[in-house]
């Protein structure tokens, strides 16, 4: 089952409203929430719903405003998605300092992950060498799209 809610500019309030319905969709396999510009508060609401979606194989959370706080919010839910094959976290301001660190255990819990997008259109943004190595080690089988600054 798939659902595309991308490009709706949900922001935090909309993400919270949608999360209530998503929580009842435990058979969902593909979900696109990209380009909704929700922040950590929206991510927290969505994370609760995602926690029930253990059959998820494709998830797009690109172009939101997760940052470190949002990454922490969704990390636990992502860690329960062991069937994930494609994960898009691009353009979420996760390449700064340790912002991506909470997501590392979740990636390690996804043995079937074959595609991970952590890219960013801003050429000045890039992961530190140490974080890039940690991401690659957590998702060893995945093809990874890096920010342009890491190319």
N, CA and C atoms as a LAMMPS dump frame, in Angstrom:
ITEM: TIMESTEP
0
ITEM: NUMBER OF ATOMS
453
ITEM: BOX BOUNDS ff ff ff
-5.0000000000000000e+02 5.0000000000000000e+02
-5.0000000000000000e+02 5.0000000000000000e+02
-5.0000000000000000e+02 5.0000000000000000e+02
ITEM: ATOMS id mol type element x y z
1 1 1 N 0.845 -1.165 0
2 1 2 C 0 0 0
3 1 3 C 0.894 1.231 0
4 2 1 N 0.539 2.22 -0.782
5 2 2 C 1.354 3.425 -0.841
6 2 3 C 0.498 4.682 -0.704
7 3 1 N 1.149 5.737 -0.203
8 3 2 C 0.473 7.009 -0.02
9 3 3 C 1.465 8.135 -0.294
10 4 1 N 1.064 9.074 -1.134
11 4 2 C 1.9 10.212 -1.472
12 4 3 C 1.248 11.487 -0.929
13 5 1 N 1.849 12.029 0.117
14 5 2 C 1.38 13.277 0.708
15 5 3 C 2.417 14.386 0.511
16 6 1 N 3.277 14.222 -0.477
17 6 2 C 4.336 15.199 -0.712
18 6 3 C 3.782 16.501 -1.283
19 7 1 N 4.597 17.551 -1.147
20 7 2 C 4.293 18.867 -1.712
21 7 3 C 2.978 19.464 -1.189
22 8 1 N 2.677 19.228 0.064
23 8 2 C 1.462 19.787 0.654
24 8 3 C 1.735 20.896 1.655
25 9 1 N 3.015 21.204 1.884
26 9 2 C 3.376 22.285 2.794
27 9 3 C 2.653 22.131 4.143
28 10 1 N 2.678 20.914 4.672
29 10 2 C 1.952 20.612 5.906
30 10 3 C 2.44 21.396 7.117
31 11 1 N 3.717 21.619 7.194
32 11 2 C 4.344 22.229 8.359
33 11 3 C 3.999 21.396 9.603
34 12 1 N 4.288 21.887 10.78
35 12 2 C 4.113 21.1 12.007
36 12 3 C 2.651 20.77 12.29
37 13 1 N 1.77 21.744 12.17
38 13 2 C 0.349 21.513 12.484
39 13 3 C -0.262 20.478 11.544
40 14 1 N 0.036 20.581 10.278
41 14 2 C -0.491 19.623 9.308
42 14 3 C 0.076 18.233 9.508
43 15 1 N 1.371 18.168 9.838
44 15 2 C 1.998 16.867 10.094
45 15 3 C 1.344 16.196 11.296
46 16 1 N 1.036 16.975 12.314
47 16 2 C 0.356 16.424 13.495
48 16 3 C -1.029 15.901 13.143
49 17 1 N -1.746 16.635 12.318
50 17 2 C -3.089 16.211 11.908
51 17 3 C -3.037 14.931 11.084
52 18 1 N -2.096 14.86 10.167
53 18 2 C -1.956 13.682 9.302
54 18 3 C -1.486 12.471 10.108
55 19 1 N -0.651 12.706 11.097
56 19 2 C -0.088 11.608 11.881
57 19 3 C -1.163 10.75 12.533
58 20 1 N -2.243 11.366 12.977
59 20 2 C -3.328 10.595 13.596
60 20 3 C -3.898 9.556 12.654
61 21 1 N -4.078 9.91 11.409
62 21 2 C -4.601 8.961 10.418
63 21 3 C -3.547 7.928 10.033
64 22 1 N -2.3 8.369 9.909
65 22 2 C -1.235 7.447 9.51
66 22 3 C -1.05 6.318 10.52
67 23 1 N -1.257 6.621 11.781
68 23 2 C -1.078 5.621 12.828
69 23 3 C -1.971 4.408 12.681
70 24 1 N -3.048 4.543 11.927
71 24 2 C -3.964 3.418 11.72
72 24 3 C -3.643 2.655 10.424
73 25 1 N -2.603 3.074 9.726
74 25 2 C -2.248 2.465 8.437
75 25 3 C -1.024 1.573 8.599
76 26 1 N -1.142 0.563 9.441
77 26 2 C 0.009 -0.275 9.764
78 26 3 C 0.449 -1.215 8.641
79 27 1 N -0.305 -1.294 7.564
80 27 2 C 0.083 -2.133 6.427
81 27 3 C 0.769 -1.329 5.313
82 28 1 N 0.975 -0.044 5.563
83 28 2 C 1.608 0.848 4.596
84 28 3 C 3.012 0.353 4.272
85 29 1 N 3.351 0.334 2.98
86 29 2 C 4.696 -0.057 2.564
87 29 3 C 5.484 1.099 1.949
88 30 1 N 4.797 2.09 1.376
89 30 2 C 5.479 3.236 0.771
90 30 3 C 4.773 4.522 1.188
91 31 1 N 5.563 5.466 1.701
92 31 2 C 5.008 6.734 2.163
93 31 3 C 5.924 7.875 1.743
94 32 1 N 5.348 8.887 1.121
95 32 2 C 6.103 10.061 0.707
96 32 3 C 5.564 11.282 1.447
97 33 1 N 6.374 11.801 2.361
98 33 2 C 6.044 13.013 3.111
99 33 3 C 7.019 14.138 2.772
100 34 1 N 7.682 14.032 1.63
101 34 2 C 8.649 15.041 1.223
102 34 3 C 8.012 16.38 0.91
103 35 1 N 8.831 17.428 1.029
104 35 2 C 8.417 18.798 0.69
105 35 3 C 7.219 19.272 1.513
106 36 1 N 7.229 18.94 2.793
107 36 2 C 6.152 19.413 3.657
108 36 3 C 6.635 20.402 4.714
109 37 1 N 7.934 20.583 4.811
110 37 2 C 8.536 21.624 5.629
111 37 3 C 8.098 21.588 7.086
112 38 1 N 7.917 20.369 7.628
113 38 2 C 7.623 20.297 9.057
114 38 3 C 8.926 20.202 9.847
115 39 1 N 8.879 20.715 11.066
116 39 2 C 10.049 20.789 11.918
117 39 3 C 10.048 19.63 12.919
118 40 1 N 10.822 19.796 13.991
119 40 2 C 10.93 18.738 14.995
120 40 3 C 9.582 18.391 15.617
121 41 1 N 8.723 19.377 15.831
122 41 2 C 7.397 19.105 16.405
123 41 3 C 6.579 18.239 15.449
124 42 1 N 6.604 18.57 14.186
125 42 2 C 5.913 17.749 13.186
126 42 3 C 6.533 16.369 13.08
127 43 1 N 7.859 16.313 13.154
128 43 2 C 8.566 15.027 13.091
129 43 3 C 8.19 14.133 14.266
130 44 1 N 8.036 14.729 15.434
131 44 2 C 7.639 13.944 16.618
132 44 3 C 6.266 13.318 16.422
133 45 1 N 5.338 14.09 15.878
134 45 2 C 3.99 13.568 15.63
135 45 3 C 4.027 12.455 14.583
136 46 1 N 4.759 12.684 13.523
137 46 2 C 4.864 11.681 12.458
138 46 3 C 5.568 10.431 12.978
139 47 1 N 6.559 10.608 13.834
140 47 2 C 7.311 9.47 14.371
141 47 3 C 6.41 8.496 15.123
142 48 1 N 5.453 9.019 15.861
143 48 2 C 4.527 8.13 16.575
144 48 3 C 3.78 7.225 15.596
145 49 1 N 3.32 7.798 14.514
146 49 2 C 2.604 7.015 13.503
147 49 3 C 3.537 6.037 12.808
148 50 1 N 4.745 6.485 12.475
149 50 2 C 5.688 5.618 11.782
150 50 3 C 6.067 4.397 12.627
151 51 1 N 6.011 4.569 13.927
152 51 2 C 6.359 3.471 14.823
153 51 3 C 5.505 2.223 14.636
154 52 1 N 4.302 2.39 14.085
155 52 2 C 3.407 1.26 13.841
156 52 3 C 3.582 0.671 12.45
157 53 1 N 4.371 1.297 11.62
158 53 2 C 4.485 0.906 10.207
159 53 3 C 5.717 0.041 9.963
160 54 1 N 5.759 -1.117 10.569
161 54 2 C 6.942 -1.968 10.452
162 54 3 C 7.05 -2.7 9.115
163 55 1 N 6.068 -2.55 8.248
164 55 2 C 6.12 -3.154 6.914
165 55 3 C 6.657 -2.179 5.864
166 56 1 N 6.997 -0.985 6.288
167 56 2 C 7.459 0.075 5.392
168 56 3 C 8.727 -0.354 4.65
169 57 1 N 8.706 -0.175 3.328
170 57 2 C 9.883 -0.466 2.515
171 57 3 C 10.463 0.801 1.877
172 58 1 N 9.63 1.826 1.663
173 58 2 C 10.106 3.076 1.069
174 58 3 C 9.514 4.256 1.824
175 59 1 N 10.408 5.154 2.261
176 59 2 C 9.973 6.332 3.006
177 59 3 C 10.735 7.548 2.517
178 60 1 N 10.003 8.61 2.214
179 60 2 C 10.604 9.862 1.776
180 60 3 C 10.236 10.96 2.769
181 61 1 N 11.235 11.444 3.479
182 61 2 C 11.062 12.563 4.41
183 61 3 C 11.88 13.772 3.946
184 62 1 N 12.193 13.832 2.664
185 62 2 C 13.037 14.902 2.136
186 62 3 C 12.361 16.272 2.228
187 63 1 N 13.199 17.297 2.239
188 63 2 C 12.735 18.687 2.237
189 63 3 C 11.729 18.982 3.349
190 64 1 N 12.083 18.533 4.537
191 64 2 C 11.381 18.984 5.72
192 64 3 C 12.41 19.791 6.501
193 65 1 N 12.217 20.022 7.726
194 65 2 C 13.15 20.828 8.499
195 65 3 C 13.505 20.067 9.764
196 66 1 N 13.933 18.804 9.587
197 66 2 C 14.146 17.927 10.726
198 66 3 C 15.234 18.414 11.666
199 67 1 N 16.395 18.735 11.141
200 67 2 C 17.557 19.105 11.947
201 67 3 C 17.815 18.013 12.984
202 68 1 N 18.633 18.3 13.985
203 68 2 C 19.012 17.3 14.988
204 68 3 C 17.822 16.834 15.822
205 69 1 N 16.98 17.764 16.234
206 69 2 C 15.828 17.416 17.07
207 69 3 C 14.843 16.501 16.345
208 70 1 N 14.577 16.801 15.095
209 70 2 C 13.68 15.968 14.3
210 70 3 C 14.271 14.603 14.023
211 71 1 N 15.59 14.564 13.806
212 71 2 C 16.266 13.285 13.59
213 71 3 C 16.114 12.396 14.813
214 72 1 N 16.285 12.981 15.987
215 72 2 C 16.099 12.216 17.228
216 72 3 C 14.671 11.705 17.347
217 73 1 N 13.719 12.527 16.935
218 73 2 C 12.308 12.152 17.044
219 73 3 C 11.964 10.949 16.169
220 74 1 N 12.475 10.907 14.949
221 74 2 C 12.104 9.813 14.035
222 74 3 C 13.019 8.598 14.138
223 75 1 N 14.154 8.724 14.808
224 75 2 C 15.134 7.632 14.854
225 75 3 C 14.556 6.326 15.403
226 76 1 N 13.815 6.402 16.492
227 76 2 C 13.261 5.184 17.096
228 76 3 C 12.293 4.478 16.172
229 77 1 N 11.441 5.233 15.521
230 77 2 C 10.474 4.644 14.587
231 77 3 C 11.19 4.011 13.399
232 78 1 N 12.18 4.709 12.869
233 78 2 C 12.92 4.168 11.729
234 78 3 C 13.636 2.868 12.11
235 79 1 N 14.095 2.792 13.337
236 79 2 C 14.787 1.593 13.803
237 79 3 C 13.91 0.356 13.836
238 80 1 N 12.592 0.538 13.816
239 80 2 C 11.664 -0.603 13.806
240 80 3 C 11.253 -0.986 12.388
241 81 1 N 11.811 -0.304 11.404
242 81 2 C 11.453 -0.565 9.999
243 81 3 C 12.521 -1.425 9.336
244 82 1 N 12.639 -2.647 9.783
245 82 2 C 13.679 -3.55 9.313
246 82 3 C 13.548 -3.998 7.871
247 83 1 N 12.413 -3.705 7.228
248 83 2 C 12.208 -4.099 5.829
249 83 3 C 12.488 -2.95 4.856
250 84 1 N 12.958 -1.822 5.374
251 84 2 C 13.195 -0.636 4.556
252 84 3 C 14.225 -0.927 3.464
253 85 1 N 13.878 -0.544 2.228
254 85 2 C 14.822 -0.67 1.118
255 85 3 C 15.26 0.697 0.592
256 86 1 N 14.39 1.714 0.699
257 86 2 C 14.721 3.054 0.206
258 86 3 C 14.317 4.099 1.236
259 87 1 N 15.278 4.953 1.59
260 87 2 C 15.031 5.99 2.589
261 87 3 C 15.615 7.304 2.085
262 88 1 N 14.772 8.33 2.007
263 88 2 C 15.21 9.644 1.547
264 88 3 C 15.097 10.638 2.699
265 89 1 N 16.244 11.079 3.181
266 89 2 C 16.318 12.075 4.248
267 89 3 C 17.006 13.348 3.757
268 90 1 N 17.046 13.54 2.465
269 90 2 C 17.791 14.661 1.893
270 90 3 C 17.183 16.016 2.259
271 91 1 N 18.055 17.016 2.266
272 91 2 C 17.653 18.407 2.479
273 91 3 C 16.86 18.623 3.768
274 92 1 N 17.409 18.076 4.85
275 92 2 C 16.803 18.235 6.166
276 92 3 C 17.752 18.862 7.178
277 93 1 N 18.805 19.485 6.695
278 93 2 C 19.79 20.133 7.559
279 93 3 C 20.38 19.16 8.583
280 94 1 N 20.747 17.971 8.098
281 94 2 C 21.291 16.932 8.97
282 94 3 C 22.809 16.796 8.874
283 95 1 N 23.455 17.6 8.042
284 95 2 C 24.894 17.467 7.83
285 95 3 C 25.719 18.346 8.767
286 96 1 N 25.098 18.941 9.754
287 96 2 C 25.819 19.832 10.653
288 96 3 C 26.144 19.134 11.967
289 97 1 N 27.408 19.107 12.316
290 97 2 C 27.849 18.506 13.57
291 97 3 C 27.372 17.072 13.718
292 98 1 N 26.723 16.804 14.82
293 98 2 C 26.247 15.458 15.136
294 98 3 C 24.752 15.288 14.872
295 99 1 N 24.151 16.151 14.072
296 99 2 C 22.707 16.102 13.826
297 99 3 C 22.248 14.745 13.317
298 100 1 N 23.071 14.068 12.513
299 100 2 C 22.67 12.783 11.932
300 100 3 C 22.879 11.612 12.902
301 101 1 N 23.683 11.807 13.929
302 101 2 C 24.073 10.721 14.831
303 101 3 C 22.907 9.887 15.384
304 102 1 N 21.771 10.478 15.79
305 102 2 C 20.677 9.653 16.325
306 102 3 C 20.123 8.643 15.31
307 103 1 N 20.346 8.891 14.038
308 103 2 C 19.811 8.017 12.992
309 103 3 C 20.703 6.815 12.702
310 104 1 N 21.93 6.83 13.173
311 104 2 C 22.86 5.74 12.861
312 104 3 C 22.37 4.365 13.328
313 105 1 N 21.873 4.221 14.576
314 105 2 C 21.357 2.908 14.986
315 105 3 C 20.165 2.453 14.141
316 106 1 N 19.341 3.398 13.705
317 106 2 C 18.192 3.048 12.858
318 106 3 C 18.677 2.483 11.528
319 107 1 N 19.685 3.107 10.938
320 107 2 C 20.229 2.589 9.67
321 107 3 C 20.792 1.189 9.857
322 108 1 N 21.48 0.979 10.962
323 108 2 C 22.068 -0.329 11.233
324 108 3 C 20.997 -1.409 11.408
325 109 1 N 19.785 -1.01 11.78
326 109 2 C 18.679 -1.959 11.973
327 109 3 C 17.904 -2.219 10.685
328 110 1 N 18.409 -1.705 9.564
329 110 2 C 17.748 -1.875 8.259
330 110 3 C 18.643 -2.701 7.327
331 111 1 N 18.687 -4.008 7.515
332 111 2 C 19.605 -4.831 6.711
333 111 3 C 19.265 -4.87 5.226
334 112 1 N 18.04 -4.532 4.868
335 112 2 C 17.643 -4.575 3.454
336 112 3 C 17.744 -3.216 2.765
337 113 1 N 18.249 -2.199 3.471
338 113 2 C 18.352 -0.856 2.901
339 113 3 C 19.339 -0.87 1.731
340 114 1 N 18.842 -0.53 0.536
341 114 2 C 19.724 -0.519 -0.636
342 114 3 C 19.903 0.878 -1.21
343 115 1 N 19.117 1.863 -0.774
344 115 2 C 19.271 3.231 -1.255
345 115 3 C 18.997 4.203 -0.114
346 116 1 N 19.946 5.088 0.11
347 116 2 C 19.83 6.114 1.142
348 116 3 C 20.219 7.448 0.536
349 117 1 N 19.335 8.428 0.641
350 117 2 C 19.629 9.761 0.139
351 117 3 C 19.751 10.717 1.321
352 118 1 N 20.96 11.225 1.53
353 118 2 C 21.21 12.222 2.561
354 118 3 C 21.769 13.489 1.901
355 119 1 N 21.458 13.658 0.628
356 119 2 C 21.982 14.756 -0.166
357 119 3 C 21.446 16.118 0.239
358 120 1 N 22.048 17.124 -0.353
359 120 2 C 21.654 18.51 -0.113
360 120 3 C 22.031 19.314 -1.343
361 121 1 N 21.159 20.19 -1.77
362 121 2 C 21.429 20.982 -2.968
363 121 3 C 22.439 22.1 -2.721
364 122 1 N 22.658 22.465 -1.485
365 122 2 C 23.615 23.514 -1.154
366 122 3 C 25.026 22.935 -1.208
367 123 1 N 25.837 23.415 -2.132
368 123 2 C 27.186 22.875 -2.321
369 123 3 C 28.089 23.108 -1.116
370 124 1 N 27.759 24.063 -0.273
371 124 2 C 28.595 24.353 0.892
372 124 3 C 28.33 23.378 2.043
373 125 1 N 27.259 22.623 1.949
374 125 2 C 26.9 21.697 3.022
375 125 3 C 27.533 20.339 2.765
376 126 1 N 28.195 19.815 3.782
377 126 2 C 28.714 18.459 3.651
378 126 3 C 28.922 17.856 5.034
379 127 1 N 28.912 16.525 5.08
380 127 2 C 29.166 15.812 6.324
381 127 3 C 30.658 15.827 6.601
382 128 1 N 31.022 15.82 7.873
383 128 2 C 32.432 15.673 8.217
384 128 3 C 32.886 14.288 7.752
385 129 1 N 34.178 14.108 7.562
386 129 2 C 34.719 12.814 7.135
387 129 3 C 34.307 11.731 8.132
388 130 1 N 34.382 12.037 9.429
389 130 2 C 34.02 11.048 10.442
390 130 3 C 32.561 10.635 10.359
391 131 1 N 31.652 11.608 10.19
392 131 2 C 30.23 11.286 10.104
393 131 3 C 29.93 10.544 8.814
394 132 1 N 30.557 10.939 7.735
395 132 2 C 30.345 10.243 6.463
396 132 3 C 30.741 8.772 6.605
397 133 1 N 31.862 8.515 7.245
398 133 2 C 32.305 7.135 7.459
399 133 3 C 31.336 6.374 8.356
400 134 1 N 30.799 7.037 9.382
401 134 2 C 29.859 6.384 10.293
402 134 3 C 28.551 6.037 9.579
403 135 1 N 28.078 6.926 8.699
404 135 2 C 26.86 6.654 7.934
405 135 3 C 27.093 5.468 6.999
406 136 1 N 28.208 5.483 6.3
407 136 2 C 28.521 4.388 5.376
408 136 3 C 28.641 3.055 6.117
409 137 1 N 29.202 3.062 7.31
410 137 2 C 29.339 1.829 8.09
411 137 3 C 27.983 1.33 8.599
412 138 1 N 27.072 2.252 8.912
413 138 2 C 25.757 1.859 9.421
414 138 3 C 24.863 1.296 8.32
415 139 1 N 25.117 1.684 7.071
416 139 2 C 24.311 1.221 5.926
417 139 3 C 25.247 0.675 4.85
418 140 1 N 25.959 -0.423 5.16
419 140 2 C 27.009 -0.899 4.251
420 140 3 C 26.52 -1.371 2.888
421 141 1 N 25.282 -1.823 2.789
422 141 2 C 24.782 -2.349 1.514
423 141 3 C 24.082 -1.283 0.675
424 142 1 N 23.913 -0.098 1.234
425 142 2 C 23.133 0.939 0.557
426 142 3 C 23.977 1.777 -0.4
427 143 1 N 23.371 2.103 -1.521
428 143 2 C 23.92 3.139 -2.395
429 143 3 C 23.518 4.456 -1.742
430 144 1 N 24.488 5.326 -1.492
431 144 2 C 24.218 6.557 -0.751
432 144 3 C 24.417 7.773 -1.648
433 145 1 N 23.424 8.646 -1.649
434 145 2 C 23.544 9.934 -2.323
435 145 3 C 23.957 10.954 -1.268
436 146 1 N 25.138 11.534 -1.443
437 146 2 C 25.714 12.473 -0.481
438 146 3 C 25.426 13.911 -0.911
439 147 1 N 25.579 14.858 0.036
440 147 2 C 25.487 16.269 -0.357
441 147 3 C 26.553 16.586 -1.417
442 148 1 N 26.286 17.57 -2.237
443 148 2 C 27.215 17.929 -3.299
444 148 3 C 28.602 18.249 -2.758
445 149 1 N 28.686 18.809 -1.572
446 149 2 C 29.972 19.109 -0.968
447 149 3 C 30.793 17.888 -0.601
448 150 1 N 30.161 16.714 -0.528
449 150 2 C 30.851 15.461 -0.222
450 150 3 C 31.2 14.664 -1.472
451 151 1 N 30.841 15.158 -2.645
452 151 2 C 31.063 14.381 -3.869
453 151 3 C 32.535 14.267 -4.182
